Amino acid sequence: MSRTYLAKRGGTYYFRRVIPEALRPYFVTTTGRPRKEFMLSLGTKDLKEAKRLAERLAVKVSSVIAEAERKQAAGIKPNSGDGTKAMRDRWEQELHEYEEAQARERTVSISNAEWQLEEDSKPIIERLNKTLSELTPEDRILRQLMPADLFNPEIEKTREAQWREAAKQAVEGFGVNAEGALEAKSYPKIMSLFDRYLECNEITPKTLQSRRSVLENLIRFLNHDDASRITTPRLAEWRDDLRRQGLSPQTIGNRHLSVVKTVLAVGVEYGLIEKNVALDVSKPLVRRTVLREDKGFRPDEVSLILKAASGVHSGNHSPETILARRWIPWVCAYTGARVNEITQLREGDILKRDGIWCIQITPDAGPVKNRKLRIVPLHEHLIALGLTDLAVLESEKPLFYDPEKGRGGKSRSHSSKVGERLAEWVRAIGVNDPNVQPNHAWRHLLKTRGREAGIPEGVLDKIEGHASPTVGGGYGGYTIVTLKRGIDKLPRFEID
């Protein structure tokens, strides 16, 4: 082979091949941008070994580049949906499998070489394992140059046991084929189990991205993606590492460990792994000091936010940002809705039902937690403030963001970013208590005010989109009239 495509960084060799510019759209990065080159670590500092690995990898890369050339020659565009995406997925998977296999192969080679070095040095150690007076002058100098622990029997036993365990782990991912040659075993990949889970379960794009991120974090920590090699102690170490990074016990338990338990359960269900080892990993428990009586806003915080919102009419911001600051706090205050349910409202989602002004919270506008349409009557104060002036019959134009102003990059919904920026604004105007959430606290406050006003708990659950805690509560429903009667029991917020 005339070219080895070798590059060197800090002493380690890499495989590097530039992708022809015309073919780059067929190979996208994880951020969706055209890939300019293939750059993969060969994990070795030995030139001869690097050339051998690079030649084998070059064959794989050449095949996917050739396939892209065939697509281009046939006039098939990268995003035409005719199978080009499948091609990209395939080469990404093939390169991942190749890199994993090479890593294992290098581990075996290194372990064998180091073990052989250990074996070869034993006669020398035995010769020198005497008192200094018994050694020749030459051996005495050699003995003094060597580490003292080589001549400690207990340390020697420990080191030998460690080498044997390392050799065992290095080859555990390999088997012997029909010809008697060592080859990599197939194994249940963590992401493959997740893909099986997705085949039977529908989740929102945001949740999909979140769960993939968790699993990618775990794979990086483990330094492998073999679900069958995961152990309870190793997962416990991962949990502790996440805690050291500053993640809250709730996030680790409800997000990270929960996702891993779900994915490993799929492996057990399909007989790909024997046990769900994540079930034995406990959630981190940390008793937090609670410095607030409840999670809702205090009266002074409510007044500060709503006064600021009422004063927003112009500024150096987009019209959508001004509308978001002006109206979202007020709407959340009187509906207890999740902030992203409001940030994704469209002009046509402010409407009349049975002669009553309402907002409709619908999956058509964006993610809704229970994926169900919810109609929430507007409090008479919102109507008096002029919220209904924003209504445009059947319009699908978002109220609080401009979809044409997206900047690309990471896959995050516009409405989520509006919510994040609104939270930053609330902090900036003075609500800086870390024990209160700048958007979510409205949901807690509405429940508190609703109970004080005598609104039935079932009506409050329906308004906020909470599931009924009882089986009986799931029977029947609540009319718009009933919900309106409940909402109007809430007293007006007086901010003067």
PyMOL commands that set and color helices and strands:
alter all, ss='L'
color gray80, all
select helices_A, chain A and resi 21-26+47-73+84-128+132-134+137-145+148-151+153-171+190-200+205-222+227-229+232-244+249-269+277-280+299-310+319-335+339-343+347-349+380-385+387-390+403-405+414-428+441-452+457-464+472-474+480-487
alter helices_A, ss='H'
color red, helices_A
select strands_A, chain A and resi 6-9+12-18+37-41+174-176+182-184+350-353+356-361+374-377
alter strands_A, ss='S'
color yellow, strands_A
deselect
rebuild
show_as cartoon
